[in-house]
Structure formats: C-alpha cells, structure tokens
C-alpha cells in the first residue's frame, strides 16, 4: 500500500490539508499527518489536526509522496531543518512532491526548484522564480515528480494529478 505524508503546522489551510488527506484515503492510500513534533496543530480558523508522525521519525524511503499544503504553515515548516531535509530527500529519491498555495516556500527552502516548472499562490511567485523555477499560472503544473497548484479552487486538479502519479 502506498504511503503519503501530509505536512502540518499551525495556521495551515484547512482544505489544503484535509481534502488531499481524505481523498487519498478514499483511493486506498495510507496518509499520515507529519508535523514538527508539537503533536497538535490548529488551522488558520482553529480547526485541530493531530500529528500522526513527527518528522524526526519520518523516513523518506517509507513514503511514496509528500503533500505540502498552504496557509501560513509553510512559513513555519520551512524553518525546520528536518522538514527541508525530508522534502529534499524525498525529491532526490524520485518520490512525488505535491505542493499547493504557499507550500512553495518549503520547496524554496529545500532547494529543489532550480530549472523546474511550477505554480503557486501569486504572492510567492517572485520567491519561486528567485529560487530558479519557471512560474506558470495554471491550476496544476506537473514537472517530473513535482506537482504544484495555486489555491483551494485547484484541489480537484491537484488531487487528480497526485492520484494519477501514485497509481502510475
């Protein structure tokens, strides 16, 4: 059974965590909320998420994909060396990296964007470009093992591409 890490931290965007988390479960994949080690996190609106695995115990070799949701959480996530290392190693192993909205900030800090085609929330466009990516404003962009989307309205296309990649 394929396994997917869904990164979580305080101030996460509710839909961008729970929609992929539950949609992937519907498809038969194992999903785990992977956090920075605090145990419990609150969304921008206060909705709780309970960490199922701290990143320090997460082994990239045991996962097939990682979902990096948006909200303000990515600005916190990117400050953790372990998060950046986890994403970087997943990327180098050829695992699927699925990132939406402000989640691109984690990709920037992980240093994996040089020469990649991506999208993301318009406010981080310059950050993505300055990290070496080519920004494309469309609902989903797939470049090898990297899947990116802009905002919650893009979730159906985002999840469809992620499911396709995991089943492929």
C-alpha positions in Angstrom: 0.0 0.0 0.0 1.4 3.4 -1.0 2.0 5.9 1.8 1.7 9.7 1.7 3.0 12.2 4.3 0.8 15.3 4.6 2.8 18.1 6.3 1.1 20.1 9.0 1.9 23.0 11.3 -0.1 25.8 13.0 -2.0 28.1 10.7 -2.5 25.5 8.0 -5.1 26.0 5.3 -8.0 23.6 6.2 -9.0 22.5 2.8 -5.4 22.0 1.6 -4.7 19.6 4.4 -7.9 17.7 4.8 -9.1 17.4 1.1 -5.9 15.6 -0.1 -5.6 13.6 3.2 -9.1 12.2 2.9 -9.3 12.0 -0.9 -6.1 9.9 -1.0 -7.6 7.6 1.7 -10.7 7.1 -0.5 -8.3 5.8 -3.1 -6.8 3.3 -0.7 -3.6 5.1 0.1 -2.2 5.4 3.7 -2.0 9.1 4.7 -0.2 10.4 7.8 -0.1 13.9 9.2 3.6 14.6 9.6 4.4 17.6 11.9 7.3 19.3 13.5 6.9 17.4 16.8 4.4 19.5 18.7 1.7 16.9 18.5 -1.3 19.1 17.9 -1.8 22.0 15.4 -4.5 24.5 14.7 -5.6 25.7 11.3 -6.0 29.4 10.5 -9.6 29.1 11.8 -8.6 27.0 14.8 -9.6 23.6 13.4 -7.4 20.9 15.1 -5.1 18.4 13.4 -3.3 15.7 15.4 0.2 14.8 14.3 0.4 11.1 13.5 4.2 11.1 13.0 6.8 13.7 13.9 9.2 14.5 11.0 12.2 13.4 13.1 10.8 9.8 12.9 9.7 10.0 9.2 11.9 8.1 6.8 11.6 9.3 3.2 12.3 5.7 1.9 9.0 4.6 3.6 6.8 7.2 1.7 5.7 7.4 -1.9 4.7 11.1 -1.8 4.6 14.2 0.4 1.8 16.8 0.3 2.8 20.3 1.3 -0.3 22.4 2.0 -0.6 26.1 2.2 -1.9 28.7 4.6 0.7 30.3 6.9 2.0 26.9 8.0 4.7 26.7 5.2 6.4 29.8 6.7 6.8 27.9 9.9 7.6 24.5 8.4 10.5 25.9 6.3 12.2 27.0 9.5 12.8 23.3 10.5 15.9 21.7 9.1 14.2 18.3 9.4 11.3 19.4 7.2 13.6 20.7 4.5 15.8 17.6 4.6 12.7 15.3 4.4 11.4 17.1 1.3 14.9 17.3 -0.3 15.5 13.6 0.3 12.0 12.6 -1.0 12.8 14.7 -4.1 16.2 13.1 -4.7 14.7 9.7 -4.3 12.3 10.5 -7.1 9.2 10.4 -4.8 6.3 12.6 -5.6 6.3 16.1 -4.1 2.8 17.7 -4.2 2.7 21.3 -3.2 -0.2 23.8 -3.1 -0.6 27.5 -2.5 2.1 29.0 -0.1 3.6 25.5 0.3 6.1 26.5 -2.4 8.0 28.3 0.4 9.1 24.8 1.7 10.3 23.9 -1.8 12.4 27.1 -1.9 14.0 26.4 1.5 14.5 22.7 0.5 16.5 24.0 -2.5 14.8 21.8 -5.2 13.4 24.3 -7.6 16.3 25.2 -10.0 15.1 24.5 -13.5 11.6 23.3 -12.5 8.3 24.4 -13.8 5.9 25.3 -11.0 2.9 27.3 -9.9 1.8 28.5 -6.5 -0.1 31.3 -4.8 0.5 34.6 -6.7 2.1 36.3 -3.6 5.1 33.8 -3.7 5.7 34.0 -7.5 8.8 36.1 -7.0 10.2 33.7 -4.4 9.7 30.7 -6.7 11.3 32.5 -9.6 14.2 33.7 -7.5 14.8 30.1 -6.4 15.3 29.1 -10.0 11.9 27.9 -11.1 9.8 28.9 -14.1 6.4 30.1 -12.9 3.3 29.1 -14.8 -0.1 30.5 -13.8 -2.4 27.5 -14.2 -4.4 25.2 -11.9 -1.8 22.4 -11.8 1.7 22.1 -13.1 3.5 18.7 -13.3 7.2 18.6 -13.8 8.6 15.2 -13.3 7.9 14.1 -9.7 6.8 17.7 -8.7 3.1 18.6 -8.7 2.1 22.2 -7.8 -1.1 24.1 -7.6 -2.2 27.7 -6.7 -5.1 27.6 -4.2 -8.0 25.6 -2.8 -10.0 26.0 -6.0 -7.3 23.9 -7.7 -7.7 21.0 -5.3 -9.7 18.7 -7.7 -7.0 19.0 -10.5 -4.2 18.8 -7.9 -5.5 15.6 -6.3 -6.3 14.1 -9.7 -2.7 14.5 -10.8 -1.4 13.2 -7.5 -3.6 10.1 -7.6 -2.5 9.5 -11.3 1.1 9.8 -10.3 0.7 7.4 -7.3 -1.2 4.8 -9.4 1.2 5.1 -12.4 
